[in-house]
Amino acid sequence: MANVSAEKALKNQLASVCMEGFRFTEKELDNVKKCLSGELSFKQFTDKIVKDVRRK
């Protein structure tokens, strides 16, 4: 089985959820990339999501 980069895996998943009608902002995608790269912990990532949802 071929090794798939995190970037490629993210693109594949985004294509899948976009077909279901979901859309993401650049800020949201940046946060996902930061979490995948280890710049944000999962806890920090989920806290940002909750904070952004509460603002809407």
PyMOL commands that set and color helices and strands:
alter all, ss='L'
color gray80, all
select helices_A, chain A and resi 6-19+26-37+42-55
alter helices_A, ss='H'
color red, helices_A
deselect
rebuild
show_as cartoon
